[in-house]
Amino acid sequence: MSTIDNLDVLYEDNHIIAVNKRSSDIVQSDSSGDTTLCRVVGEYVKRKYNKPGDAFIGTVHRLDRPVSGVILYARTSKALSRLTNMFRLREVQKTYWAVTKPAPSPAEGHIVNYLIKNKDLNKSFAHDTPGNGRKESELTYHTLGRSDHYHFVEVKPKTGRHHQIRTTLASLGAPIKGDIKYGSRRTNDNASIHLHARCIEFVHPVQHIAMRILATPPDDPVWNAWLRLDNGMS
């Protein structure tokens, strides 16, 4: 889990801070009682800038606990309000990398489906048509490459539904590695899934400049295999 000492800060200024979330971090409180990443970020800011009281850290968006990657926080109420509105208006672009087995079929596409969440199971189900309680979900995806055993897929969600990427890839016959909730055959040893928030792009809420923040995937053999392939194709 992330701590004040090992927090992977990707970008920070007076208004925002972005960190590379570990797959074990929780973004919001749950029944585990574990310290939230928001709290860790606040303690980091408090210590670094020698603040006498608690630092203001506003949660702008969320990542599921087993997911890794870039997550953005606001350091001021002005930034929080503006970023929240930007997310609502879909003015923030997010790119994810996923490791699947097998590959999605077709290999790339633009998917609009309708998800319904089962709160008891904490799981979403995809449908092709609208219906009572179903929320429209939209994303594009593209298969980037493969290793000996896995396929590497880039996903760009247009909406932010519950378990949207996990549900949609599973519906395409390509569950994410480690995600047994959505059809993977086995868990990962550290309870992670191989879904990584690779990039976030937006206009800075105060400085009004284009921002593009990248997060390196976790250091494990499967992700490292993809990075070697990606570098070879660059």
C-alpha positions in Angstrom: 0.0 0.0 0.0 1.0 3.6 -0.5 2.5 5.5 2.5 3.8 9.0 2.9 7.3 7.7 2.3 6.7 5.6 -0.8 3.9 7.7 -2.4 4.5 7.8 -6.2 3.7 11.5 -7.0 3.4 12.1 -10.8 2.6 15.8 -10.7 1.8 18.4 -8.1 1.3 22.2 -7.9 -0.7 24.5 -5.6 -4.0 23.4 -7.1 -3.8 19.7 -8.0 -1.8 16.5 -7.3 -1.7 13.3 -9.3 -0.3 10.0 -7.9 0.3 6.5 -9.2 -2.1 4.4 -7.2 -1.0 1.0 -6.2 -3.5 -1.9 -6.7 -3.8 -2.3 -2.9 -4.8 1.3 -2.2 -8.4 2.2 -1.5 -9.7 5.5 -2.8 -12.7 5.7 -0.5 -13.4 4.1 2.9 -14.7 0.6 3.0 -15.3 -2.2 5.5 -11.5 -3.1 5.6 -10.8 0.0 7.7 -7.6 0.6 5.7 -6.3 4.1 5.3 -7.5 5.8 2.2 -5.2 7.1 -0.5 -6.8 10.5 -0.1 -5.7 10.5 3.6 -2.1 9.4 2.6 -1.9 12.2 0.0 -3.1 14.7 2.6 -0.5 13.6 5.1 2.2 13.8 2.4 1.2 17.4 1.5 1.0 18.4 5.2 4.5 17.1 5.9 6.1 18.4 2.7 4.8 21.9 3.1 4.8 22.0 6.9 1.2 22.8 7.2 -0.1 23.3 10.8 -3.5 21.7 10.2 -4.9 19.1 7.9 -4.3 19.7 4.2 -7.3 20.1 1.9 -7.4 17.1 -0.5 -10.5 16.7 -2.7 -11.4 13.4 -4.4 -12.2 14.1 -8.0 -12.7 10.6 -9.4 -12.1 7.0 -8.3 -10.4 3.8 -9.2 -11.4 0.3 -8.0 -9.2 -1.1 -5.3 -7.5 -3.8 -7.5 -6.8 -1.3 -10.2 -3.5 0.7 -10.5 -2.6 3.9 -12.2 -3.0 7.7 -12.3 -5.5 9.3 -10.0 -6.0 13.0 -9.6 -6.8 15.0 -6.5 -7.6 18.7 -5.9 -5.6 20.7 -3.5 -8.1 23.7 -3.4 -11.8 23.9 -3.3 -11.7 26.0 -6.6 -9.8 23.2 -8.3 -12.2 20.6 -6.9 -15.3 22.4 -8.1 -13.9 22.9 -11.6 -12.5 19.4 -12.0 -15.7 17.9 -10.8 -17.6 19.8 -13.5 -15.1 18.8 -16.1 -15.6 15.2 -15.3 -19.4 15.7 -15.4 -19.1 17.3 -18.9 -16.8 14.5 -20.1 -13.9 17.0 -20.7 -11.3 14.7 -19.1 -9.8 11.9 -21.3 -8.6 8.7 -19.6 -6.7 5.9 -21.1 -6.4 2.5 -19.5 -4.2 -0.5 -20.3 -5.6 -4.0 -19.7 -4.1 -7.5 -19.9 -6.7 -10.1 -21.1 -6.9 -13.7 -21.9 -8.0 -14.4 -24.6 -8.1 -11.3 -26.9 -11.4 -9.3 -27.2 -13.4 -10.2 -30.3 -13.3 -8.1 -32.5 -9.8 -6.8 -31.8 -11.0 -3.2 -31.7 -14.2 -1.4 -31.5 -16.6 1.3 -30.2 -19.0 -0.2 -27.6 -22.2 1.3 -26.3 -24.0 -0.9 -23.9 -26.2 -0.6 -20.8 -25.0 -1.6 -17.4 -26.9 -2.5 -14.3 -25.3 -2.8 -10.9 -26.1 -5.5 -8.5 -25.3 -3.9 -5.1 -25.4 -7.2 -3.2 -22.8 -8.8 -5.5 -20.9 -5.5 -6.1 -21.0 -6.4 -9.8 -22.3 -4.9 -13.0 -24.0 -6.7 -15.9 -24.0 -5.6 -19.5 -27.0 -5.5 -21.8 -27.4 -4.5 -25.4 -30.6 -2.5 -24.9 -31.8 0.1 -22.4 -34.0 -1.0 -19.6 -35.1 -0.2 -16.0 -32.0 0.7 -13.9 -29.6 0.3 -16.8 -27.1 3.1 -17.4 -25.6 3.8 -20.8 -21.9 3.0 -21.0 -19.6 3.9 -23.8 -15.9 3.2 -24.6 -13.5 2.5 -27.4 -10.8 -0.2 -27.3 -7.9 -1.4 -29.4 -5.7 -4.5 -29.0 -2.1 -3.3 -28.9 -0.2 -6.5 -29.0 0.3 -9.9 -27.3 2.9 -11.9 -25.4 3.2 -15.7 -25.2 0.1 -16.0 -23.1 -1.7 -12.6 -22.9 -3.1 -9.8 -24.9 -2.6 -6.1 -24.2 -5.6 -3.8 -24.8 -5.9 0.0 -24.7 -9.3 1.3 -23.5 -10.7 4.8 -23.6 -13.9 5.1 -21.6 -16.3 7.9 -22.5 -18.5 7.3 -19.5 -17.6 6.4 -15.9 -19.9 3.6 -14.9 -19.4 1.0 -12.2 -16.9 -1.6 -13.3 -17.4 -0.4 -16.9 -14.1 -1.6 -18.4 -14.1 -4.9 -16.5 -17.7 -5.7 -17.5 -17.4 -4.7 -21.1 -14.1 -6.6 -21.8 -15.7 -9.7 -20.1 -18.7 -9.3 -22.4 -16.3 -9.4 -25.4 -14.9 -12.7 -24.2 -11.7 -11.1 -22.8 -11.8 -11.0 -19.0 -8.9 -9.1 -17.4 -6.1 -11.1 -15.9 -6.8 -11.7 -12.2 -10.4 -10.5 -12.3 -12.3 -13.6 -11.2 -15.4 -11.6 -10.6 -15.7 -11.1 -14.3 -14.5 -14.5 -15.6 -10.7 -14.7 -15.2 -9.7 -18.3 -14.3 -7.5 -17.4 -11.4 -6.7 -14.5 -9.1 -3.4 -12.7 -9.0 -1.2 -13.4 -5.9 -1.6 -9.8 -4.6 -5.4 -9.6 -5.3 -4.8 -7.0 -8.0 -6.2 -7.2 -11.5 -4.2 -6.2 -14.6 -6.1 -3.0 -15.3 -4.0 0.2 -15.2 -5.0 3.8 -15.6 -2.2 4.7 -17.9 -3.0 8.4 -18.8 -5.2 11.3 -17.9 -5.6 14.4 -20.1 -7.4 17.6 -19.2 -7.1 21.4 -19.1 -5.7 22.6 -15.8 -8.6 24.0 -13.8 -6.7 27.2 -12.8 -3.8 27.6 -15.1 -5.8 26.7 -18.2 -3.0 24.8 -19.9 -3.2 21.3 -21.4 -2.2 18.5 -19.0 -1.2 15.0 -19.9 -0.1 12.8 -17.0 1.3 9.2 -17.5 1.6 6.4 -14.9 4.0 3.5 -15.3 2.4 0.1 -14.7 3.3 -2.0 -11.6 6.6 -3.8 -11.7 5.6 -7.4 -12.5 6.6 -9.9 -15.2 3.4 -9.5 -17.3 3.4 -5.7 -17.3 7.2 -5.7 -17.9 6.7 -8.0 -20.9 4.3 -5.5 -22.4 6.6 -2.5 -21.7 9.4 -4.4 -23.6 7.0 -5.0 -26.5 5.8 -1.4 -26.5 9.3 0.0 -26.5 10.2 -2.3 -29.4 7.2 -0.9 -31.4 8.0 2.7 -30.6 
